[in-house]
Amino acid sequence: MRAPTAAAALLAAALLAPAQAGAASASPIQASCFAASRDCRIHVDPFTIAVAPGQRLQSFQLQVGGLPVYDYRTDASNPPAGPYAPTLPKPGFAARCEQTYVVKLVGRDSGDPSPLELGQTAPVTCPAPEPAPGAAALAAAGTLAVLKGSRRGSGRRKLRASR
């Protein structure tokens, strides 16, 4: 068996080493899209940002389709250290129905020279919008109410006629 060359050893070390030692990282980013009453919404599942040892979280951003939808900045005097699991303020971020998006998490701790991409989803496609209650739906609801009322009345008439 041949001994590995110096170039092969360097290549193996580069492939096995983390991309940036001491950089912030995050748990997997999961998202889905659902139809709301008038539009679609992208929901992001809870995630955790791992701050590098000895560092403090500076900021993070959720981006949908390359645009920021949530921008978080920490307290300047006491930023979080260690794992941080944010509580997002909304159950979903506005999106266009029948469009496909990629959700990215970009963040930075005090040891990072610039923001890093901490994770991203596979493409998420929003469904067709929910149909708005139109004239046909309102008419159907009215017809149902009339039928229910007429059934009640016809039963009373039959009961009275049999007396």
C-alpha positions as CSV (number, residue, x, y, z in Angstrom):
1,M,0.0,0.0,0.0
2,R,1.3,3.4,-0.9
3,A,1.8,6.1,1.6
4,P,-0.4,9.2,1.0
5,T,1.4,12.1,-0.7
6,A,1.6,15.5,1.0
7,A,-0.9,16.9,-1.5
8,A,-3.4,14.1,-0.8
9,A,-3.0,14.7,3.0
10,L,-3.6,18.4,2.6
11,L,-6.7,17.8,0.4
12,A,-8.1,15.3,2.9
13,A,-7.5,17.8,5.8
14,A,-9.2,20.6,3.8
15,L,-12.3,18.4,3.0
16,L,-12.7,17.2,6.6
17,A,-12.1,20.6,8.3
18,P,-15.1,22.9,9.0
19,A,-15.5,25.7,6.5
20,Q,-14.7,28.4,9.1
21,A,-13.4,27.2,12.4
22,G,-15.0,29.2,15.3
23,A,-17.8,30.6,13.1
24,A,-21.5,30.7,14.0
25,S,-23.7,27.8,12.7
26,A,-27.3,26.8,12.9
27,S,-29.6,23.8,13.2
28,P,-31.3,22.8,9.9
29,I,-33.7,25.4,8.5
30,Q,-37.1,24.0,7.7
31,A,-40.0,26.0,6.1
32,S,-43.3,25.4,4.5
33,C,-45.9,27.6,2.6
34,F,-49.6,27.6,3.2
35,A,-52.6,29.4,1.7
36,A,-54.1,32.0,4.1
37,S,-57.4,33.9,3.7
38,R,-56.1,36.4,1.0
39,D,-52.5,35.3,0.2
40,C,-49.9,32.7,1.1
41,R,-47.6,32.6,4.1
42,I,-44.2,31.0,4.6
43,H,-43.8,29.4,8.0
44,V,-40.3,28.8,9.4
45,D,-39.9,26.0,11.9
46,P,-38.0,26.8,15.1
47,F,-34.2,26.7,14.8
48,T,-31.2,27.2,16.9
49,I,-28.1,29.4,16.2
50,A,-24.9,28.0,17.7
51,V,-22.6,30.8,18.6
52,A,-18.9,29.9,18.5
53,P,-17.3,29.3,21.9
54,G,-16.2,32.6,23.5
55,Q,-18.2,34.7,21.0
56,R,-21.5,36.6,21.2
57,L,-24.4,36.6,18.7
58,Q,-24.5,40.0,16.8
59,S,-27.3,39.6,14.4
60,F,-29.2,37.3,12.1
61,Q,-31.6,37.7,9.2
62,L,-34.2,35.4,7.6
63,Q,-34.3,35.9,3.8
64,V,-37.1,34.7,1.5
65,G,-36.3,34.8,-2.2
66,G,-33.1,36.9,-1.4
67,L,-35.0,39.6,0.5
68,P,-34.9,40.1,4.3
69,V,-38.2,39.3,6.0
70,Y,-36.9,39.3,9.6
71,D,-33.8,41.3,10.8
72,Y,-32.7,40.6,14.4
73,R,-30.1,42.7,16.2
74,T,-28.9,41.9,19.8
75,D,-28.7,44.1,22.8
76,A,-25.3,46.0,22.5
77,S,-24.5,45.7,26.2
78,N,-25.4,42.0,26.7
79,P,-25.7,39.9,23.5
80,P,-26.5,36.2,23.8
81,A,-23.7,33.7,24.0
82,G,-24.0,30.0,23.3
83,P,-27.0,28.4,21.6
84,Y,-29.8,30.8,20.8
85,A,-33.3,29.8,19.8
86,P,-35.2,32.8,18.6
87,T,-39.0,33.2,19.0
88,L,-40.3,34.6,15.7
89,P,-43.0,37.2,16.1
90,K,-45.2,36.0,13.3
91,P,-46.8,32.7,12.3
92,G,-45.9,33.3,8.7
93,F,-44.2,35.7,6.3
94,A,-46.2,37.1,3.3
95,A,-45.5,35.3,0.0
96,R,-47.1,35.1,-3.4
97,C,-49.2,32.0,-4.0
98,E,-48.0,29.6,-6.7
99,Q,-44.4,31.0,-6.4
100,T,-41.3,29.1,-5.3
101,Y,-38.9,30.4,-2.7
102,V,-35.7,29.5,-0.9
103,V,-35.5,30.5,2.8
104,K,-32.0,31.5,4.0
105,L,-30.7,32.1,7.5
106,V,-27.8,34.6,7.5
107,G,-26.0,35.4,10.8
108,R,-23.0,36.8,12.5
109,D,-21.3,36.4,15.9
110,S,-18.6,38.6,17.3
111,G,-15.9,36.4,15.8
112,D,-17.2,36.6,12.2
113,P,-15.8,39.4,10.0
114,S,-19.0,39.5,8.0
115,P,-22.4,37.8,8.0
116,L,-22.4,34.1,7.0
117,E,-25.1,31.9,5.4
118,L,-26.0,29.6,8.3
119,G,-28.5,27.5,6.4
120,Q,-31.1,27.4,3.7
121,T,-34.1,25.3,2.6
122,A,-34.7,23.4,-0.5
123,P,-37.1,25.3,-2.8
124,V,-40.5,25.8,-1.2
125,T,-43.5,26.2,-3.5
126,C,-46.6,28.0,-2.3
127,P,-50.0,26.5,-3.2
128,A,-52.8,28.1,-5.1
129,P,-54.7,30.7,-3.0
130,E,-57.9,29.8,-1.1
131,P,-60.9,30.7,-3.1
132,A,-62.6,33.8,-1.7
133,P,-66.3,33.4,-0.7
134,G,-67.9,34.7,-3.9
135,A,-71.5,35.2,-5.0
136,A,-71.9,31.5,-5.7
137,A,-70.7,30.4,-2.3
138,L,-73.0,33.0,-0.6
139,A,-75.9,31.9,-2.7
140,A,-75.3,28.3,-1.8
141,A,-75.2,29.2,1.9
142,G,-78.5,31.1,1.5
143,T,-80.2,28.2,-0.3
144,L,-79.1,25.9,2.4
145,A,-80.6,28.2,5.1
146,V,-83.9,28.4,3.1
147,L,-84.0,24.6,2.8
148,K,-83.4,24.1,6.5
149,G,-86.2,26.6,7.3
150,S,-88.6,25.1,4.8
151,R,-88.0,21.6,6.3
152,R,-88.9,22.8,9.7
153,G,-92.0,24.5,8.5
154,S,-93.2,21.6,6.5
155,G,-92.9,19.2,9.4
156,R,-95.1,21.5,11.5
157,R,-97.7,21.7,8.8
158,K,-97.9,17.9,8.6
159,L,-98.2,17.7,12.3
160,R,-101.0,20.2,12.5
161,A,-102.9,18.6,9.6
162,S,-102.9,15.2,11.3
163,R,-104.6,16.6,14.5
